[in-house]
Amino acid sequence: MRTFPPGFLWGAATSGHQTEGNNVTSDYWQREYAPAGTVPEVSGDACDSLHRYPEDIALLAETGLTSYRFGIEWCRIEPERGHVSTAMLDHYRRMVDRCHEHGLTPMVTLNHFTVPRWMDALGGWRHPHAAEMFARFTEIALPVVRDGVPWVCTINEPNIIACREGANLPGVAPVAHGMARPDQRVSAELTRAHRMSREVLTGVPGLRSGWTVATQAIHPLPGCEEQAYAYSRPIEEYFLEAARDDDFVGVQAYTRTFVGPDGALPPPAGAETTLTGWEYFPDALAIGVRNAWKVTGGVPVMVTENGIATADDDRRIDYTRDALTGLHEAIADGVEVHGYYHWSALDNYEWGSWAPTFGLIAVDRRTFRRTPRRSARWLGAAARANGLA
């Protein structure tokens, strides 16, 4: 038995826009329904988790998991600048309370890619006072997190946001390999926003905050180490360095990236790939965790996302087992890791497509019926044992 540390959190994660449905005041909804839009599929009702979250939480608890990471939507809480929805603050607080009723530790994400339409109209993260706007939202959201929420992620994958802005892309749909060069002004503004948000959260007793980084598990071709570092630093190490004073750093890992003389390369010929076109590579998790620990100088790690888009649930179990085995080895080598969150709890809207199925729980898009997969029960058994057999 590979036993994990006492108190290790075993969870699954979702985001608001990808599961709630009808997130009409968000910038991404606006892009989905633009007359000349390029988003292939729309989110629509999504998984209807805005109304069905009690069932989602109950199912996660029934499997044996001990934590749930979910996002709150800025655009629902502040649909117009300066107008705060008490009803939506109450809604998200009920989610926190429901987690506790089922014995789940809640982790709350304040920003998971989407922003209000009014902020987008002002320039989004390019606005010179975007950080101040986000800090103000953090203050507004305090009633949700100030009691009984020990873990808060300020911004999910700021490196993906910065790369999206660098390429002037309309969304955040996963790409098969490589990332665009980030907009350095956006990277700096996101860092400033994160720090200002943490200043607000630091005043809450017992609350620990950080942000999450999409790690790349860089593999340079022989002789391409310098090119690999030049590729990696602005999209990974920059954001890890910004977490050096945080309570934790979230690692989100799925696959690896090969780098040659001219930059990122596609997966090797003949490699097994997933429904997102990513190489099947569970070792990406341990690589990402070790790099985060090294670059931050020993900031505790939380695995905030790790999973696989597949129609083969046996391969999901295989991938997760191997990823957790590598994680256990990193912990044995001295890396401090507080928990593991599988992406995702539900099959959900993957930013322009419903095809990639990441969920531990299958969702019928017509009836919204939830069906836990065998992988959910497998991970729940690992959680109950706090280890891998």
C-alpha positions in Angstrom: 0.0 0.0 0.0 1.3 3.4 -1.0 0.0 5.5 1.9 -0.5 9.3 1.5 0.1 11.8 4.3 -2.5 12.1 7.1 -5.2 14.7 6.2 -4.4 14.4 2.5 -7.4 15.7 0.5 -8.9 13.5 -2.2 -11.2 15.5 -4.5 -12.6 16.4 -7.9 -12.9 19.8 -9.5 -15.3 21.8 -11.7 -15.6 25.3 -12.9 -18.7 27.5 -13.0 -19.1 28.3 -16.7 -18.4 24.7 -17.7 -21.1 23.2 -15.5 -23.6 25.7 -14.3 -25.4 26.6 -17.5 -26.8 29.9 -18.9 -23.9 32.0 -17.7 -25.3 34.8 -19.8 -23.5 37.8 -18.2 -20.0 36.3 -18.9 -17.6 37.3 -21.6 -17.4 33.8 -22.9 -21.1 33.4 -23.3 -20.9 36.6 -25.4 -18.3 35.0 -27.6 -20.3 31.7 -27.9 -23.3 33.5 -29.2 -21.6 36.3 -31.3 -23.3 36.5 -34.8 -19.9 35.9 -36.5 -18.5 33.8 -33.7 -15.9 31.0 -34.1 -16.8 28.9 -31.0 -17.9 25.5 -32.5 -20.3 24.5 -29.7 -22.1 26.6 -27.1 -22.4 25.9 -23.4 -26.2 26.4 -23.1 -27.6 24.7 -20.1 -24.2 23.0 -19.6 -24.7 20.4 -16.8 -27.4 22.5 -15.0 -25.2 22.4 -11.9 -26.5 25.9 -10.9 -29.6 24.0 -9.8 -28.3 20.4 -9.5 -25.2 21.1 -7.3 -26.7 19.2 -4.3 -26.8 16.0 -6.3 -23.2 16.6 -7.6 -21.9 17.1 -4.1 -23.8 14.1 -2.7 -22.5 11.9 -5.5 -18.9 12.9 -4.8 -19.3 12.2 -1.1 -20.9 8.8 -1.8 -17.9 7.8 -3.8 -15.6 8.3 -0.8 -13.9 11.6 -1.9 -13.2 14.1 0.8 -13.1 17.4 -1.0 -14.7 19.4 -3.8 -13.1 22.2 -5.7 -15.6 24.5 -7.5 -15.6 28.0 -8.9 -17.8 31.0 -8.3 -18.7 33.2 -11.2 -17.8 36.9 -10.9 -20.3 37.7 -13.6 -23.2 36.2 -11.6 -22.2 37.9 -8.4 -21.5 41.3 -10.1 -23.4 41.2 -13.4 -23.1 44.9 -13.8 -20.3 47.0 -12.4 -21.2 48.0 -8.8 -24.3 45.9 -8.6 -23.8 42.9 -6.3 -26.3 40.0 -6.3 -27.0 39.0 -2.7 -28.9 36.0 -4.2 -25.9 34.7 -5.9 -23.6 35.2 -2.9 -26.2 33.2 -0.9 -26.2 30.5 -3.6 -22.5 30.0 -3.5 -22.6 30.0 0.3 -25.2 27.3 0.2 -22.7 25.2 -1.9 -20.1 25.6 0.8 -22.6 24.6 3.5 -23.8 21.6 1.4 -20.2 20.4 1.1 -19.8 20.5 4.9 -23.1 18.6 5.3 -21.7 15.8 3.2 -18.3 15.8 4.9 -16.4 17.4 2.0 -13.8 20.1 2.4 -14.6 22.9 0.0 -11.9 24.6 -2.1 -13.2 27.7 -3.9 -11.8 29.2 -7.1 -12.5 32.9 -7.5 -11.7 33.2 -11.2 -11.8 30.3 -13.7 -11.2 32.0 -17.0 -14.5 34.0 -17.4 -15.0 37.6 -16.4 -18.1 39.8 -16.5 -19.2 41.2 -19.8 -18.7 44.7 -18.4 -15.1 44.0 -17.5 -14.5 42.5 -20.9 -15.8 45.7 -22.5 -13.3 47.7 -20.5 -10.5 45.6 -21.9 -10.5 42.6 -19.5 -7.1 41.8 -18.1 -5.5 44.4 -20.4 -7.2 47.2 -18.4 -4.6 49.1 -16.3 -6.8 48.7 -13.2 -7.9 45.1 -13.8 -6.1 44.1 -10.6 -8.1 46.6 -8.5 -11.3 45.4 -10.0 -10.4 41.8 -9.1 -9.4 42.8 -5.6 -12.8 44.5 -5.2 -14.5 41.3 -6.3 -12.5 39.4 -3.8 -13.9 41.7 -1.1 -17.4 41.2 -2.4 -16.9 37.4 -2.3 -15.8 37.2 1.3 -19.2 36.1 2.6 -18.8 33.0 0.6 -15.3 32.0 1.8 -14.7 33.7 5.2 -16.1 30.7 7.2 -15.4 27.1 6.6 -13.4 27.4 3.4 -9.8 26.5 4.2 -8.5 26.7 0.6 -9.0 29.5 -2.0 -7.6 29.6 -5.5 -7.5 33.2 -6.7 -7.0 32.8 -10.5 -7.1 29.5 -12.4 -4.2 29.0 -14.9 -3.2 32.6 -15.4 -0.5 31.3 -17.8 -3.3 30.1 -20.1 -5.1 33.4 -19.9 -1.9 35.3 -20.7 -1.2 33.0 -23.7 -4.7 33.4 -24.9 -4.3 37.2 -24.8 -0.9 36.9 -26.4 -2.4 35.1 -29.4 -5.5 37.3 -29.4 -7.6 34.1 -29.2 -11.4 34.4 -28.4 -11.4 31.5 -26.0 -9.4 29.0 -24.0 -10.1 25.7 -25.9 -7.4 23.1 -25.4 -4.9 22.9 -28.2 -3.1 19.7 -29.2 0.4 20.9 -28.5 2.3 24.0 -27.6 1.2 27.4 -26.3 1.3 30.9 -27.8 3.7 33.5 -26.4 2.0 35.2 -23.5 1.2 38.9 -23.4 3.7 40.1 -20.8 1.5 43.0 -19.8 -1.3 40.6 -19.1 1.0 38.3 -17.2 2.1 41.2 -15.0 -1.5 42.4 -14.4 -2.6 38.9 -13.4 0.3 38.7 -11.0 -0.7 42.0 -9.5 -4.4 40.9 -9.3 -3.4 37.7 -7.6 -1.3 39.6 -5.0 -4.0 42.1 -4.3 -6.6 39.4 -3.9 -4.3 37.5 -1.5 -4.0 40.7 0.6 -7.8 40.7 1.0 -7.9 37.0 1.8 -5.0 37.1 4.3 -7.2 38.7 6.8 -9.5 35.7 7.0 -8.4 33.3 9.8 -7.6 29.8 8.7 -7.9 30.5 5.0 -4.9 29.6 2.8 -4.7 31.0 -0.7 -2.7 30.6 -3.9 -3.2 30.3 -7.6 -3.0 27.4 -10.1 -0.5 26.9 -12.9 -0.9 24.7 -16.0 2.4 22.9 -16.0 4.0 21.6 -19.2 6.4 18.8 -18.3 8.9 20.1 -20.8 11.0 17.6 -22.7 13.8 19.2 -24.8 15.1 17.3 -27.8 18.9 16.7 -27.6 20.8 19.9 -27.8 17.6 22.0 -27.4 17.8 22.8 -23.7 18.2 26.5 -24.2 15.3 26.7 -26.5 13.2 24.6 -24.1 14.0 27.1 -21.2 13.2 30.1 -23.4 9.9 28.5 -24.3 9.0 27.4 -20.8 10.0 30.3 -18.6 7.4 32.9 -19.6 4.6 30.3 -19.6 5.4 28.3 -16.5 8.3 29.4 -14.3 7.3 33.0 -14.4 4.0 32.1 -12.7 5.5 29.7 -10.3 8.0 32.3 -9.2 5.1 34.6 -8.5 3.8 32.0 -6.0 6.9 32.0 -3.8 5.1 33.9 -1.0 1.8 32.0 -1.3 0.3 29.5 1.1 0.2 26.9 -1.6 0.7 26.6 -5.4 -1.8 24.6 -7.5 -0.4 22.3 -10.1 -2.5 21.3 -13.1 -0.9 18.6 -15.2 -2.1 16.5 -18.1 0.6 15.8 -20.7 4.1 16.7 -21.7 5.5 19.2 -24.3 8.5 18.4 -26.6 10.6 21.4 -27.6 12.9 21.4 -30.6 15.0 24.0 -32.3 11.9 26.0 -33.5 9.7 25.5 -30.4 6.9 23.1 -29.3 6.4 19.9 -31.2 3.4 17.6 -31.6 3.2 14.3 -29.8 5.6 11.7 -31.2 4.4 9.6 -34.1 2.5 6.6 -32.9 2.0 7.9 -29.4 -1.3 7.2 -27.7 -3.4 10.4 -27.6 -6.5 11.5 -25.8 -9.7 13.1 -27.0 -8.0 16.5 -26.8 -5.1 15.3 -28.9 -2.7 15.3 -26.0 -0.2 12.6 -25.5 -1.2 10.0 -22.9 1.5 10.8 -20.3 0.6 10.3 -16.6 4.2 11.1 -15.5 3.4 14.7 -16.3 1.9 15.1 -12.8 5.1 14.2 -10.9 7.2 16.4 -13.3 4.9 19.4 -12.7 4.8 18.9 -9.0 8.6 18.6 -8.7 9.1 21.6 -10.8 6.7 23.7 -8.8 8.3 22.7 -5.6 11.8 23.5 -7.0 10.9 26.9 -8.6 8.9 28.2 -5.7 11.6 27.2 -3.2 9.4 24.8 -1.3 5.9 26.3 -1.3 3.4 23.5 -0.5 1.7 22.0 -3.5 -1.9 21.2 -4.2 -2.7 19.2 -7.3 -5.7 21.2 -8.4 -6.3 19.4 -11.7 -5.2 16.1 -13.3 -7.1 13.9 -15.6 -7.7 12.5 -19.0 -10.2 13.1 -21.8 -11.2 9.6 -22.9 -14.2 7.4 -23.7 -12.3 4.4 -22.2 -12.9 4.5 -18.4 -10.3 1.7 -17.9 -7.7 4.0 -19.4 -8.8 6.8 -17.1 -8.2 4.5 -14.1 -4.8 3.5 -15.5 -3.8 7.1 -16.1 -4.9 8.2 -12.7 -3.2 5.3 -10.9 0.1 6.0 -12.7 -0.2 9.7 -12.0 -0.8 9.1 -8.3 2.0 6.6 -8.1 4.4 9.3 -9.4 2.9 11.8 -7.0 3.5 9.4 -4.1 7.1 9.1 -5.1 7.5 12.9 -5.2 6.0 13.0 -1.7 8.4 10.3 -0.5 11.3 12.4 -1.9 10.2 15.3 0.4 7.8 17.4 -1.7 4.9 18.7 0.5 1.6 17.9 -1.2 -1.7 18.6 0.5 -4.1 17.0 -1.9 -5.2 15.7 -5.3 -8.2 17.0 -7.3 -9.3 15.0 -10.4 -10.4 16.9 -13.5 -13.2 16.7 -13.6 -16.0 15.7 -11.4 -18.5 15.8 -14.4 -18.3 15.5 -18.1 -18.6 19.2 -18.9 -18.3 22.0 -21.5 -14.7 22.1 -22.6 -14.5 25.7 -24.0 -16.1 25.2 -27.4 -16.6 21.4 -27.4 -18.6 18.8 -25.6 -16.5 15.9 -27.1 -13.7 15.6 -24.6 -15.1 13.6 -21.7 -13.0 14.2 -18.6 -15.6 13.3 -15.9 -15.6 10.8 -13.1 -19.4 11.2 -13.5 -21.1 11.0 -16.9 -23.8 13.5 -17.7 -26.6 13.0 -20.1 -26.9 16.4 -21.8 -30.6 15.9 -22.6 -31.8 14.7 -19.2 -28.9 15.8 -17.0 -28.9 12.4 -15.5 -25.6 11.8 -13.6 -24.0 8.3 -13.7 -20.8 7.7 -11.7 -18.3 5.8 -13.7 -16.2 3.0 -12.3 -13.3 5.4 -12.2 -15.2 7.5 -9.6 -15.6 4.4 -7.4 -12.0 3.5 -7.9 -10.7 6.9 -6.8 -13.2 7.0 -3.9 -11.8 3.6 -2.7 -8.3 5.2 -2.9 -9.6 8.1 -0.8 -11.1 5.8 1.8 -7.8 3.9 2.1 -5.8 7.2 1.8 -3.5 5.2 -0.5 -3.0 3.0 -3.5 -2.9 -0.8 -3.3 
